[in-house]
């Protein structure tokens, strides 16, 4: 079916109607395979936008044409904290538009009362769906919105939707062997030798600094049990915004995830339990398999200064993947640049729309943003 230049309408799926969620899943699996690993399912949206989310029910807005989904935008509920004050928030995401509807077609749904009448919102599926998602979120008590857009969607967020860029960072990938670097396979033996040297150096240095068995895998049950014992107490900069990571949030995010299986790695310093890394393996849309360091909790600043050692040691737990991905963001001044590889994966930014300070030019900054604080990891 030729969808070019077809009219489209806006539909809210906040009720998580099963038939509507199936259309959303079909849209992603057909036009954007690999965005959701291993595939997009209705259960994924029920999990993050439904009542089971400890932060609350979220929002899902879609564009429909001829009975099919041609665009999406979601708002996943999050609870943030700043200066001991809780902030109701959403992460804006899943902003995808059918290729034939980019700058084609027009919206036939009337704009909600009191919203912007700019013509942009009658022709841009992205702009219309994001703005309506935000409008409903604001009516439901949301005071802060953030997202981690790619380079294609960031400009309209900033220029059209009046978001503010509050911080930047890099996703680094420790390249092992990937399709993009196929010629390196001819010198595999050189890479293997260099990797072995790095591992020997890392193990020796970590033994001297952190002690024996400073990183080992544990079960999700042991992780949650340790959390309840207060082992993973994290100190925060009171002047920055953080995601609330209580037992309910962590259990929902990393144990109940319907698509991803997360692994937990205990961190010790001189034999004392001081933290945990949370990781998962994904297959990128490019075909590259990646071991993602999604999140971490720790109570000792020595771990912060030794992150590169732990990242290198994680390699022994994921020998079947081609990269180790880590989001370096908001690095403290006393922490050296992480040596995770010679190729940064991509530049990323955190943007926000803060209703508390809507007239201010200065948006609050996140502290040490983690991949797992978004829907991306």
Secondary structure, 3 states (H helix, E strand, C coil): CCCCCCCEEEEECCCCCHHHHHHHHHHHHHHCCCCCCCCCCHHHHHHHHCCCCCCCCCEEEEEEECCEEEEEEEEEEEEEEECCEEEEEEEEEEEEECHHHCCCCCECCCCCCCCCCCCHHHHCHHHHHHHHHHHHHHHCCCCEEEECCCHHHHHHHHHCCCCEEEEEEEEEEEECCCHHHHHHHHHHHHHHHHHHHHHHHHHHHHHHHHCCCCEEEECHHHHHHHHHCCCCCCCCCCCCEEECCCHHHHHHHHHCCCCCCEEEEEEEECCEEEEEEEEEEEECCCCCEEEEEEEEEECCHHHHHCHHHHHHHHHHHCCCCCEEEEEEECCCCCCCCCCCCCEEEEEEEEEEEECCCCCCCCCCCECCCCHHHCCCC
